[in-house]
Amino acid sequence: MASPSKIRQRKAIGALSRAESYDRDDEDHVDALYRNPHTRSAFEQALDTPQASAAVVGVLTAVAFMVRFYKINQPDQVVFDEVHFGKFASYYILRQYYFDVHPPFAKLLLGLAGWFVGFDGHFSFENIGDSYSENHVPYVGMRALPAILSSLTVPVVYAIMKETGYSTIVAAFSAIIVLFDNAHITQSRLILLDAVLVFFMTLTIYSYVRFRKLRYWEFSVEWWSWLIATGFFMACTWGSKVNGILTVFTIGIAVLIDLWGILDYRKGHTMEHFWKHFAARAVGLIVIPFIIYLSFFYVHFAILTHSGPGDTFMSPAFQETLIGNELLIHSQDLHYYDIVTMKHKDTKVYLHSHPEKYPLQYDDGRISTQGQQVTGYAYEDTNNQWQIIPTMALPEAGRGRAVHHDDVIQLLHVDTQTLLLTHDVASPLTPTNQEFTTWSKDDYSRHNDTLFSLHLVDGNPGDVWKSKSGHFRLVHVPTRVSMWTHSKQLPDWGFKQQEINGNKNPTEKSAAWFVNEITESSGDPDLSRDNNVPREPKKMSFFKKFVELQLLMLQHNAGLTASHPYASGPINWPFLLSGISFWTENDVQKQIYLIGNIVGWWSCVIAISIYVGIVVADLLARRRGLYPIPDPVRNRLWNSAGFFLLVWAVHYLPFFLMGRQLFIHHYLPSHLASAMLAGAVLSFVLSDSINYPISVAGRMTRMQPTQYADLGVKGPTLVGVFAIVMFAVFVYIAPFTFGTPGLDGEGVNSRRLLSSWTLHFAKVTREAS
């Protein structure tokens, strides 16, 4: 690999000053002014001219647009997660509030695309297979946005490889892996978020590479521009999907490594110099991106001002900021002696009681009190009615008769004329929690056990309890347990209704309830409810809305643990062991099945393995005092290819720690990074040298000997063959990518390149016994 003269040259560094010696560990400058003639093949020199590079990237971009827009109108039906993201776009147009686990930026773009092409928002995207054409939905214009961004991702990948010092043919190789990948194309032709995410991720990487190349022009206008561009595109990535936060972590790790190098005293930097760099990066990569990220939510809240399907996820205070919200219109002050029905916030069951008693002995042998059953019931019933009883003297009339936060109350079950009670007795299904029952209102021997403190969620002293919007916890005064329920049902003796019990945590969040309806008012003429009904939406600060939504997004994203027939584990993704069925049409046996191009994906796995092997071998050799790889080549392996490996790892490995539903499309950002790493490995394998140096020379930069990568004829030949094979496999499984034409069972079987692919309409073959 390296000639003896190159190895000897490595040991001559000691003749340089200490600062210059450590500078040599970085890739240094390059500029056309300092490029010297070098013996290279004529073909290689021709490909590296600006004209040839422009021609190559132009062809790659044109082909990217062609394959991504080919029959983009097919199918004219709702496909896979278009039921979600198309619907979210319609909510923006209708200005109806919705809830989703992902940040809003990509969905705002889809909504903008729908508005731009004339979508009125009234198509509901209810089910996979619903017809766009019959409902006159301009779906092609909405699908065009991700298709455009995915097409532009290809030249950005090419540009990243060129900016990191790789030759035209190597840059084209990495771009081709993305260009002809069936998974990237499938995702980009539909109203989905991943193409937007991947596009802004590549722009983030490109901007950071440009920023790093200007390290000898620190704090210049151009240096600041690329630093801020990195932060801007990073915020766009983060704002597109929740897993865009991995791009933030990637840049964060790279910046920490960069700062660690600046901190090295052997490079001659002062601590003042280090802190200037730290502050600049804090502003460009933390403050500015966070402000941009906040702006996406500001626009989100500014547009979604009307009540919508996402209301119930939010707090009552949030809901009352929305025009037409039920809580805003129907919420009423609650007064003592009102008869009401109450529902559990999470499970939506009514607080219910009936004359039947708990059995004398439970299935586990425990003996009960045989008290009157208190349960959670899912349907309207007169046994759901409770009267609010005061525990203190009330005025004859006026505001003093309204129920307030922290009041101590009793609840009278209307039909049985018994008071709600809990005591230190184990509940039927949850022995660690307290039993809820009732007690005759005329028997005062258990008076204290019927006392409950009303705690309004986020309530303040003096706040009035309201129906609909007044979420509350009912805390037992003597034992400090919260009235709570869960989805597990009682046995037949409890009519399969839900258990109500006392949770020993008085601030348990899931112990929240609300008054659903006032069935009979107290009749106080001085308390006109109509005068207390707010008509104008209430105000809530942006930051309160933002924090509430962020917490809910995290909570619900972590809660996506339900099984799915096409979910798969991260270990399967790089090898394409399974895909996702997006859409089928049984009559003509058409289907869309998300799966990648096996040639490209497996080539990337091989490249990652080779890279790790090279790095480990180099480290072992240097332990023995051997330097088989020249410094410039080694630095390129560690700095550029290592950065690509970092992007791949940070976007991939965290999924092994997640318990939520996972799908193969979560690997697309990592696959793109592995495509760039594959190009770096190809360059290392085919050439003993690299294009070096590549960073822009500063005023005081010490000149280093210029060298060039020379892949000769073998590079273009290998990449050309690879492109043909990639294209052939892409075309062969294209019916699963474009959803057309339909295939019979044998056709499906022949295109099932791995037996683990769960394709529809496959012909079942039986082995002879």
Buried (B, 14 or more C-beta within 10 A) or exposed (E): EBEEEBBEBBEEEEEEEEEEBBBBBBBBBBEEEBEEEEEBBEBBBEBBEEEBBEEBBEEBBEBBBEBBBBEBEBBBBBBBBBBBBBBBBBBBBBBBBBBBBBBBBBBBBBBBBBBEBEBEBEBBBEEBBBBBEEBEBBBBBBBBBBBBBBBBBBBBBBBBBBBBBBBBBBBBBBBBBBBBBBBBBBBBBBBBBBBBBBBBBBBBBBBBBBBBBBBBBBEEEEBBBBBBBBBBBBBBBBBBBBBBBBBBEBBBBBBEEBEEBBBEEEBEBEEEBBEBBBEBBEBBBBEBBBEBBBEBBBBBBEBBBBBBEBBEBBBBBBBBBBBBBBBBBBBBBBBBBBBBBBBBBBEEBBBBBBEEBBBEEBEEEEEBEEBBBBBBBBEEEEBBBBBBBBBEEBEEEEEBBBBBBBBEBBBBBBBBEBBBBBBEBBBBBBEEBBBBBBBBBEEEEEEEBBBBBBBBBEBEEEEBBBBBBBBBBBBBBEBEBBBBBBEEBBEEBBBEBBBBBBBBEBEBEBBBBBBBBBBEBBEBEEBEBEEEEEEEBBEBEEEBBBEBBEEBBEEBBEEBEEEEEBBBEBEBBBBBBBBBBBBBBEEEBBBBBBBBBBBBBBBBBEBBEBBEEBBEEBEEEEEEEEBBBBBBBBBBBBBBBBBBBBBBBBBBEBBEEBEBBBBBBBBBBBBBBBBBBBBBBBBBEBBBBBBBBBBBBBEEBBEBEBBBBBBEEEBBEBBBEBBEBBBEBBEBBBBBBBBBEBBEBEBBBEBBBEEEBBBBBBEEEEEEE
